[in-house]
Amino acid sequence: MRKLSTLELDDNDLTGIIPTTISSLKNLQRLSLGANRISGPFQIVLCELPNLGMLNLSQNQMWGNIPSCLGDVTSLREIYLDSNNFSASIPSSLWNLKDILKLNLSSNFFNGSLPLEVGSLKAVTLLDLSRNHISGNIPSTLGGLQKLTQLSLAHNRIEGSIPDTFGELINLEAMDISYNKMSGVIPKSLEELKQLRSLNVSFNRLHGEIPSGGPLVNLTYQSFMSNEGLCGNSQEHFPACPSNSKNHSKSKKRIMIWIVVAFSVISVIVLTSAIAFVLMRHRGTTVNAEDEGLAEVAPPRISYYELQRATQGFDEINLLGSGSFGSVYKGTLADGMIVAVKVFDVQMEGTFQTFDRECEILRNLRHRNLTKIISSCSNLDFKALILEYMPNESLDKFLYSRDFCSSMMQRLNIMVDIASALEYLHHGYSVPVIHCDLKPSNVLLDNNMVGHLTDFGIAKLLT
């Protein structure tokens, strides 16, 4: 079929490799073989299609590297190679495709760093390199892609800071650089991105003030969470930033006044510290300096007696449910925060291993569809996890109780939530996690009917 211009065989069950005879289709403009079970390496014969404008091989089982000859097919406008097993580095020749509009290489095993030449893709509107092993810094030349509307570099190993040039991405609507190792501050230049609707910089090592101007004023806590050094008055989950004086030119007289005040304050602090030290020694109390330094980043420490007060003595009126592990109670802490207290039955065999396993797994996992662990309380006679409270209880009650009436869309959304959680457990974390006990009673629903997977008591880490 030498005159064929479009070949679309998506969403079938095709296996094997792409036949080399496809190079005979010199007039082919669109080749789409996505969502099959095609395997084998990337066939070099695909580089021999001079009129190819769209290539879709996503969601297959292909492996190996991408040949550099693909960058010679200058007619390409869309490339979708996502969700395969491609590895090695992204060929530098791809950055020569100056007319490419959409490039999706996500969910593979590409490594190496991004070169400055990535800024040559002046026409690109979508660039998705997420869920790979890309490292190094983000090149500042990315800020020159002024037609870019969607950018995702999430779930990689990227370091360094967010380039200030990102403020020049005037058409950017969505940017996701979460789950990396990025540091530095969030550039204030992002406030100039008038089209920005979605931003995710969570799970990095960013610090400093969260910009609150322009489109950033509408962003929620989820856009910035798990960056311990961030601050900002507009984000209720972050501490307020210390105010900085804008007047850097002070008179000598004022400087002298500050010196005198500072000296006085230091003297008072030293004297107070000495008195406190004497009193603490007198009371037999010691302070661990290392613990003081970690107080801001460590989880809140909640004692058994606080949990007892929060649950009214673990009264049955606060019982949310029970199982083989023990019982879960609703509790209200002293600061008004409502939590779920999962109390383990220490008399049962295997309780200590179950508790330790949940702590080991939940302390490292971070995902919107996993139940958040707030803290723990543990001694020889008592073990409990303090978890985020889910007011709509479990999916089990939602499906089988006469008090609830669910629509098909609600059920579909919950299914997507749990699928997202499992996808993260299996592929989004450095060590695959297998839940091993997926059932409606282990799916909890928050205020917005968002599903959260819970109970990792028999989960396995595939180390």
C-alpha positions as CSV (number, residue, x, y, z in Angstrom):
1,M,0.0,0.0,0.0
2,R,2.6,2.4,-1.2
3,K,0.3,5.4,-1.2
4,L,-1.0,5.0,2.3
5,S,-0.8,8.2,4.3
6,T,-2.3,7.1,7.7
7,L,-1.9,3.8,9.6
8,E,-3.6,3.7,13.0
9,L,-3.8,0.3,14.8
10,D,-4.0,1.6,18.4
11,D,-5.6,-0.3,21.3
12,N,-5.3,-3.8,20.0
13,D,-3.4,-6.8,21.1
14,L,-0.6,-6.7,18.5
15,T,2.7,-8.4,19.5
16,G,6.1,-8.9,17.9
17,I,8.3,-6.3,16.4
18,I,7.6,-3.6,13.8
19,P,8.3,-5.1,10.4
20,T,11.1,-3.6,8.4
21,T,9.0,-3.6,5.3
22,I,7.2,-0.5,6.7
23,S,10.0,1.5,5.1
24,S,8.2,1.1,1.8
25,L,5.5,3.5,2.9
26,K,7.2,6.6,1.7
27,N,4.0,8.6,1.8
28,L,3.1,7.7,5.3
29,Q,2.3,10.8,7.4
30,R,0.7,9.3,10.5
31,L,1.8,6.0,12.2
32,S,0.0,5.1,15.4
33,L,0.6,1.8,17.1
34,G,-0.1,2.8,20.7
35,A,-1.5,0.6,23.5
36,N,-0.5,-2.8,22.1
37,R,2.1,-5.4,23.2
38,I,4.7,-4.6,20.5
39,S,8.2,-5.4,21.7
40,G,11.7,-5.3,20.5
41,P,14.0,-2.4,19.8
42,F,13.1,0.8,17.9
43,Q,13.4,0.0,14.3
44,I,15.8,2.2,12.3
45,V,13.6,1.8,9.2
46,L,11.2,4.3,10.8
47,C,13.8,6.9,10.1
48,E,13.3,6.2,6.4
49,L,9.8,7.6,6.2
50,P,10.5,11.1,4.8
51,N,7.0,12.5,5.2
52,L,6.2,11.1,8.7
53,G,4.5,13.8,10.8
54,M,3.2,11.8,13.8
55,L,4.7,8.8,15.4
56,N,2.9,7.1,18.3
57,L,4.5,3.9,19.9
58,S,3.3,4.7,23.4
59,Q,2.1,2.0,25.9
60,N,4.0,-0.9,24.4
61,Q,6.9,-3.1,25.5
62,M,9.7,-1.8,23.4
63,W,13.2,-1.5,24.8
64,G,16.7,-0.4,23.9
65,N,17.8,3.1,22.9
66,I,16.3,5.6,20.4
67,P,18.5,5.8,17.3
68,S,20.0,9.2,16.5
69,C,18.6,9.0,13.0
70,L,15.1,9.9,14.3
71,G,16.4,13.5,14.6
72,D,16.9,13.5,10.8
73,V,13.1,13.0,10.1
74,T,12.5,16.8,10.0
75,S,8.9,16.3,9.0
76,L,8.0,15.0,12.5
77,R,5.6,17.2,14.4
78,E,4.4,14.8,17.2
79,I,6.4,12.0,18.9
80,Y,4.8,9.7,21.5
81,L,7.2,7.1,22.9
82,D,5.9,7.1,26.5
83,S,5.3,4.0,28.6
84,N,7.8,1.7,27.2
85,N,11.2,0.3,28.4
86,F,13.5,2.6,26.4
87,S,16.8,3.3,28.1
88,A,20.1,5.0,27.7
89,S,20.2,8.8,27.1
90,I,17.9,10.8,24.9
91,P,19.6,11.2,21.6
92,S,20.9,14.7,21.1
93,S,19.7,14.7,17.5
94,L,16.1,15.0,18.8
95,W,16.8,18.6,19.8
96,N,17.4,19.4,16.1
97,L,13.7,18.9,15.4
98,K,12.9,22.6,15.4
99,D,9.4,22.2,14.1
100,I,8.3,19.5,16.6
101,L,5.1,20.4,18.4
102,K,4.6,17.5,20.9
103,L,7.3,15.3,22.4
104,N,6.4,12.7,25.0
105,L,9.1,10.4,26.3
106,S,7.6,9.8,29.8
107,S,7.6,6.5,31.8
108,N,10.8,5.0,30.4
109,F,14.3,4.6,31.7
110,F,16.1,7.4,30.0
111,N,19.1,8.7,31.9
112,G,21.7,11.4,31.6
113,S,21.1,15.2,31.8
114,L,19.3,17.7,29.6
115,P,21.6,19.7,27.4
116,L,21.3,23.4,26.5
117,E,20.2,22.4,23.1
118,V,16.7,21.5,24.4
119,G,16.1,25.2,24.0
120,S,16.1,24.7,20.2
121,L,12.6,23.3,20.2
122,K,11.1,26.7,19.6
123,A,7.8,25.4,18.3
124,V,7.1,22.8,21.0
125,T,3.8,23.1,22.9
126,L,4.0,19.8,25.0
127,L,7.2,18.4,26.5
128,D,6.8,15.5,28.8
129,L,10.0,13.8,30.1
130,S,8.5,12.6,33.4
131,R,9.1,9.3,35.2
132,N,12.6,8.6,33.9
133,H,16.1,8.6,35.4
134,I,17.1,12.1,34.2
135,S,19.6,13.8,36.4
136,G,21.6,17.0,36.4
137,N,20.2,20.6,36.3
138,I,17.4,22.1,34.3
139,P,19.0,24.1,31.5
140,S,18.1,27.8,31.5
141,T,17.5,27.6,27.8
142,L,14.1,25.9,28.5
143,G,12.8,29.4,29.3
144,G,13.2,30.2,25.6
145,L,10.3,27.9,24.6
146,Q,7.7,30.6,24.6
147,K,5.1,28.4,22.8
148,L,5.3,25.7,25.5
149,T,1.9,25.1,27.2
150,Q,2.6,21.9,29.1
151,L,5.9,20.9,30.8
152,S,6.5,17.8,33.0
153,L,9.8,16.7,34.4
154,A,8.3,15.0,37.4
155,H,9.6,11.8,39.0
156,N,13.3,12.1,37.9
157,R,16.6,12.8,39.7
158,I,17.0,16.4,38.7
159,E,19.0,18.7,41.0
160,G,19.8,22.4,41.1
161,S,17.3,25.2,41.1
162,I,14.3,26.2,39.0
163,P,15.7,28.6,36.3
164,D,14.6,32.2,36.7
165,T,14.1,32.1,32.9
166,F,10.9,30.0,33.4
167,G,9.2,33.4,33.9
168,E,9.5,33.8,30.1
169,L,7.3,30.8,29.3
170,I,4.4,33.2,28.6
171,N,2.0,30.5,27.3
172,L,2.7,27.9,30.0
173,E,-0.5,26.4,31.4
174,A,0.8,23.4,33.4
175,M,4.2,22.6,34.9
176,D,5.1,19.6,37.0
177,I,8.6,19.2,38.4
178,S,7.6,17.2,41.5
179,Y,9.5,14.2,43.0
180,N,13.0,15.4,42.2
181,K,16.0,16.6,44.2
182,M,15.7,20.3,43.4
183,S,16.8,23.0,45.8
184,G,16.9,26.7,45.9
185,V,14.0,29.1,45.8
186,I,10.8,29.3,43.7
187,P,11.5,32.1,41.2
188,K,9.3,35.1,41.7
189,S,9.3,35.4,37.9
190,L,6.7,32.7,37.8
191,E,4.2,35.3,38.9
192,E,4.3,36.7,35.3
193,L,2.9,33.5,33.8
194,K,-0.6,34.7,33.2
195,Q,-1.8,31.4,31.6
196,L,-0.5,29.2,34.4
197,R,-3.3,27.0,35.8
198,S,-1.4,24.1,37.3
199,L,1.9,24.0,39.1
200,N,3.5,21.1,41.1
201,V,6.9,21.5,42.7
202,S,6.1,19.1,45.6
203,F,8.5,16.6,47.1
204,N,11.7,18.5,46.4
205,R,14.2,20.4,48.7
206,L,13.1,23.9,47.9
207,H,13.2,26.7,50.5
208,G,12.4,30.4,50.9
209,E,9.2,32.3,50.3
210,I,6.4,30.9,48.1
211,P,5.5,33.6,45.5
212,S,1.9,34.7,45.9
213,G,1.4,37.0,43.0
214,G,-0.3,36.5,39.6
215,P,-1.7,33.0,39.0
216,L,0.2,31.5,42.0
217,V,-2.3,33.1,44.4
218,N,-4.9,30.4,43.5
219,L,-2.6,27.4,44.0
220,T,-3.2,25.0,46.9
221,Y,-0.9,23.4,49.5
222,Q,-0.6,20.3,47.3
223,S,1.4,22.3,44.7
224,F,4.2,22.9,47.3
225,M,4.0,20.1,49.9
226,S,7.0,18.2,51.2
227,N,9.5,21.0,50.7
228,E,10.5,21.5,54.3
229,G,12.2,24.9,53.8
230,L,9.3,26.7,52.1
231,C,7.4,29.5,53.9
232,G,4.6,31.9,52.9
233,N,1.7,33.7,54.5
234,S,-0.7,32.7,51.7
235,Q,-0.2,28.9,52.4
236,E,-1.8,27.9,55.7
237,H,0.3,24.7,56.0
238,F,3.6,26.6,55.8
239,P,5.1,28.9,58.4
240,A,5.1,32.6,57.8
241,C,8.3,33.9,56.3
242,P,10.5,36.1,58.5
243,S,10.1,39.8,57.5
244,N,13.1,41.3,55.7
245,S,13.9,45.0,56.0
246,K,13.9,46.8,52.7
247,N,15.9,49.7,54.0
248,H,19.6,48.6,53.7
249,S,21.1,52.1,54.1
250,K,21.0,53.0,57.7
251,S,22.6,55.9,59.4
252,K,25.6,55.4,61.8
253,K,23.4,56.5,64.7
254,R,20.8,53.8,64.0
255,I,23.5,51.2,63.6
256,M,24.9,52.1,67.0
257,I,21.4,51.9,68.5
258,W,21.0,48.4,67.1
259,I,24.4,47.4,68.4
260,V,23.5,48.5,71.9
261,V,20.1,46.8,71.7
262,A,21.6,43.6,70.3
263,F,24.3,43.6,73.1
264,S,21.6,44.0,75.7
265,V,19.4,41.2,74.2
266,I,22.4,38.9,74.1
267,S,23.2,39.7,77.7
268,V,19.7,38.9,78.7
269,I,19.7,35.6,76.7
270,V,23.0,34.5,78.2
271,L,21.7,35.3,81.7
272,T,18.4,33.6,81.1
273,S,20.1,30.5,79.6
274,A,22.4,30.3,82.6
275,I,19.4,30.4,85.0
276,A,17.5,27.9,83.0
277,F,20.5,25.6,82.9
278,V,20.9,25.7,86.6
279,L,17.1,25.0,87.1
280,M,17.2,22.1,84.7
281,R,20.2,20.6,86.4
282,H,18.4,21.0,89.7
283,R,15.4,19.2,88.3
284,G,17.6,16.5,86.7
285,T,16.4,17.4,83.2
286,T,18.7,17.3,80.1
287,V,18.1,18.8,76.7
288,N,19.3,17.1,73.6
289,A,20.5,19.9,71.3
290,E,20.1,17.6,68.3
291,D,16.5,17.0,69.1
292,E,15.9,20.8,69.4
293,G,17.3,21.3,65.9
294,L,15.0,18.6,64.5
295,A,11.9,19.8,66.2
296,E,10.6,21.8,63.2
297,V,10.9,19.0,60.7
298,A,10.1,16.0,62.9
299,P,6.5,14.7,63.2
300,P,4.6,16.0,66.2
301,R,5.2,13.8,69.3
302,I,1.9,12.6,70.7
303,S,1.9,10.8,74.0
304,Y,-0.4,8.0,75.1
305,Y,-2.2,10.3,77.6
306,E,-2.9,12.8,74.8
307,L,-4.4,10.0,72.7
308,Q,-6.4,8.9,75.7
309,R,-7.9,12.4,76.1
310,A,-8.5,12.8,72.4
311,T,-10.5,9.6,72.2
312,Q,-12.3,10.0,75.6
313,G,-10.5,7.1,77.1
314,F,-10.8,5.1,73.8
315,D,-14.6,5.1,74.3
316,E,-16.8,3.0,72.0
317,I,-18.7,6.1,70.9
318,N,-15.5,7.1,69.1
319,L,-14.9,3.6,67.6
320,L,-14.6,3.8,63.8
321,G,-13.9,0.2,63.1
322,S,-12.0,-2.9,64.2
323,G,-10.1,-5.8,62.6
324,S,-7.6,-8.5,63.2
325,F,-4.9,-5.8,64.0
326,G,-6.9,-4.0,66.6
327,S,-9.2,-0.9,66.5
328,V,-9.5,2.5,65.0
329,Y,-10.8,5.5,67.0
330,K,-11.8,9.0,66.1
331,G,-9.9,11.6,68.2
332,T,-9.7,15.3,68.6
333,L,-6.3,16.6,69.7
334,A,-5.7,19.6,72.0
335,D,-5.2,21.9,69.0
336,G,-8.6,20.9,67.5
337,M,-7.2,18.6,64.8
338,I,-9.4,15.5,64.2
339,V,-7.4,12.3,63.6
340,A,-7.9,8.6,63.3
341,V,-6.0,6.6,66.0
342,K,-5.2,3.1,64.9
343,V,-4.5,1.1,68.1
344,F,-2.8,-2.3,67.6
345,D,-3.6,-5.3,69.8
346,V,-0.2,-6.0,71.3
347,Q,-1.5,-9.4,72.7
348,M,-1.8,-10.8,69.2
349,E,1.0,-12.6,67.5
350,G,2.7,-10.6,64.8
351,T,1.4,-7.2,66.0
352,F,4.9,-5.8,66.4
353,Q,6.0,-6.8,62.9
354,T,2.7,-5.4,61.5
355,F,3.3,-2.1,63.3
356,D,6.9,-1.9,62.2
357,R,6.0,-2.7,58.6
358,E,3.4,0.1,58.4
359,C,5.8,2.6,59.9
360,E,8.6,1.5,57.6
361,I,6.4,1.9,54.5
362,L,4.3,4.9,55.3
363,R,7.1,7.1,56.6
364,N,8.6,7.2,53.1
365,L,5.6,7.2,50.8
366,R,4.0,10.4,49.7
367,H,0.9,10.4,47.4
368,R,-2.5,12.2,47.5
369,N,-4.2,8.8,47.3
370,L,-2.4,7.2,50.2
371,T,-3.6,7.7,53.8
372,K,-1.3,10.3,55.4
373,I,0.4,9.2,58.7
374,I,0.7,12.1,61.1
375,S,2.7,10.5,63.9
376,S,3.0,7.3,66.0
377,C,2.9,6.4,69.7
378,S,4.9,3.3,70.8
379,N,6.1,1.6,73.9
380,L,6.2,-1.9,75.2
381,D,2.5,-2.0,76.1
382,F,0.9,0.3,73.5
383,K,1.3,0.9,69.8
384,A,-0.7,3.2,67.7
385,L,-0.6,5.2,64.5
386,I,-2.1,8.6,64.2
387,L,-3.6,9.0,60.7
388,E,-5.4,11.5,58.7
389,Y,-9.2,11.4,59.5
390,M,-11.5,10.4,56.6
391,P,-15.0,11.7,57.3
392,N,-16.7,9.6,54.6
393,E,-15.3,6.4,56.1
394,S,-14.6,3.4,53.9
395,L,-15.5,2.4,50.3
396,D,-17.0,-0.7,51.8
397,K,-19.7,1.3,53.7
398,F,-20.1,3.6,50.7
399,L,-20.9,0.7,48.4
400,Y,-23.1,-1.4,50.7
401,S,-24.8,1.0,53.1
402,R,-28.3,2.2,52.5
403,D,-27.2,5.6,53.8
404,F,-25.2,6.3,50.7
405,C,-26.2,6.7,47.1
406,S,-23.3,6.8,44.6
407,S,-23.2,7.8,41.0
408,M,-21.3,6.0,38.3
409,M,-19.0,9.0,38.0
410,Q,-18.2,8.9,41.7
411,R,-17.3,5.3,41.5
412,L,-15.2,5.8,38.4
413,N,-13.3,8.7,40.2
414,I,-12.6,6.4,43.2
415,M,-11.4,3.7,40.9
416,V,-9.0,6.1,39.2
417,D,-7.8,7.3,42.7
418,I,-6.9,3.8,43.8
419,A,-5.3,2.9,40.4
420,S,-3.1,6.0,40.8
421,A,-2.1,4.9,44.3
422,L,-1.2,1.4,43.1
423,E,0.7,2.8,40.1
424,Y,2.7,5.0,42.5
425,L,3.4,2.1,44.8
426,H,4.5,-0.2,42.0
427,H,6.5,2.3,39.8
428,G,6.7,5.7,41.4
429,Y,8.9,4.9,44.4
430,S,12.5,3.7,44.4
431,V,11.5,0.3,45.8
432,P,8.3,-1.3,44.5
433,V,5.6,-1.8,47.2
434,I,2.9,-4.5,46.9
435,H,-0.1,-3.7,49.1
436,C,-1.3,-7.4,49.2
437,D,-4.7,-6.5,50.8
438,L,-6.6,-4.4,48.4
439,K,-10.3,-4.4,49.3
440,P,-13.1,-1.8,49.7
441,S,-12.7,-1.7,53.5
442,N,-9.0,-0.6,53.0
443,V,-10.1,2.4,50.8
444,L,-11.0,5.5,52.8
445,L,-12.9,8.5,51.5
446,D,-12.2,12.2,52.4
447,N,-14.5,15.2,52.4
448,N,-14.3,15.4,48.6
449,M,-14.9,11.7,48.1
450,V,-11.2,11.2,47.1
451,G,-10.1,7.6,47.6
452,H,-7.1,6.9,49.9
453,L,-5.5,3.5,50.2
454,T,-4.8,2.4,53.7
455,D,-3.6,-0.6,55.9
456,F,-0.1,-1.6,54.9
457,G,0.1,-4.3,57.6
458,I,0.9,-7.2,55.2
459,A,2.5,-5.1,52.4
460,K,5.8,-6.2,50.8
461,L,8.8,-4.2,49.7
462,L,10.3,-5.8,46.6
463,T,14.0,-5.1,47.5
